[in-house]
Amino acid sequence: MTRDIFQDVPEMLPMRMPAAPAKLRVLGVSRRFEEKSGVVSALDNISMEVGQGEFLCIVGPSGCGKSTLLNLMAGLDLPSSGEIWLDGRPTDAARDNKLSVIFQELGLFPWLTVLDNVAFGLKMRNVERAERIERAREALKLVHLSRFEKHFIHQLSGGMRQRVALARSLVLRPDVLFMDEPFAALDAQTRDLMHEELERIWRETGQTIVFVTHNVREAIRLGDRVLLLTFRPGRVKTEFPIGLPRPRHMEDPRLALAARDVLAQLKEEINKAVDEEYGDAASR
Amino acid sequence: MRRRAEKILFFVTLLAIWQIVYQLHVWPPYLFPSPRGVFEALQYGLQDGSIATAVGISMKRIALGYAFSIVLGLMLGLLIASSKTVENTVGSLVLGLQSLPSICWLPLAVLWFGLSESAILFVVVMGSVLAITINTEAGVRNVPRIYAMAGRNLGAHGPKLFWHVLLPASLPYLVSGLKQGWAFAWRSLISGEMIFVSLGLGHLLMMGRDLNDMSQVLAVMFLIMVLGYLVDRVFFANIERRIRHRWGFAATS
């Protein structure tokens, strides 16, 4: 039934595989956690890939393991089974050099200036001082924060902090940039602005981005492709290629139309989650 | 401006009451000297060099003892913060020992090191090292997890993570530990110097007592107070202001 929408506007949402070769591959990955109540399966035999230069968004109900999946892909956690490949090779211990994560809380360092925050990763890689300052300034220019390089973090607004975090990751030219609900705490206007900025930066740099969010419209606003995960254990429920032209706008009616289909499927998963969490109590 | 006037008025009144009580001859002058007598004792001590010598010796001792405490306290604090077993064992010992006034270590120190510089240093270190240890531990333990996560993701591992992330992130705690450590070190030093002949400010104080020279006793007490206050208010207040400037007000609470 939801397919009807696609039939109405086939040119807008062409079903296609990612055009570029796969940058990152997730092959039959499961992740189980041992808890007091027993073993909880967060992800179950999940397979997916991220294309070179692709902007991939992952959505799902809370508790579907989307952050777990991101942590595994970013090398912050190890799968219970399955493999993750980067550039056609299984990832190894050195992969954190190539995979950069922006966390929801950002974790900017309050004891460093904006410039030193951005240059931090280069310093850890022993890049010499003159070069790292030059590269950090370039990155700050990209996010339009050049005038604030001497500021400390607490002097910046929420949106500016997001940009510092972006610059701090981009300066390392990571293979893949992972973002875990980075804009969840921002007000609506600032979030719209960050969407524009992120889209622009992505187009200018060709950076491969994996973006996790629970906000369906945000995912469609940004992504080349949206993956919807099922409620526990997480699997890929549906893959939605988003063919809308860029730059996109939140108010675009075609965007709302595309969101309807994703939302309908998300609703099914949320209902499952509600049944599982409150079902026992309701039947009593 | 008004606060300052209040303060000045308070201290002037205090001096006036002191002068009045002195002039009423409630106690003989050698037990209760005049403000002027204390001032003259201070002046005399400054002129004949006895104060300069004593301050020099005390400062050298505290610099050495305090430096030793900082190194030891930082290392101990990190060790306790880094392992549950060490926390459970050494950590509880540290907490227990902290309730022991440092001067209690003096008899032990004298037996071990004799009447020497080492004995005084030992007392100073025992007085201040625990405060620094406890605050270092709290500082490292309270570093928000996100800093370590972000640091690791940016390529900081092992010693780099420690030097460039964990240590600066715990700085506000470290400074309050260093401040407390300083206060304890200063108290321990003066008590140590008072108990055995050793030159230094504490000794100068006891010399005043031995000579029944209450003016000198009060003059030296005044000096000890001013020196302690200066380090606390000038040195540490400055560092704290800088940290507040960098971190914003959130981190100072």
Interface residues (C-beta under 8 A of the other chain):
Chain A: A74 L76 D96 N97 L99 S100 V101 F103 E105 L106 G107 L108 F109 P110 W111 L112 F120 G121 K123 M124 R125 F152 I153 H154 Q155 R168 L172
Chain B: P144 I146 Y147 M149 A150 G151 R152 N153 L154 G155 A156 K160 H164 V165 P168 A169 L171 H245 R246 W247 G248 F249 A250 A251
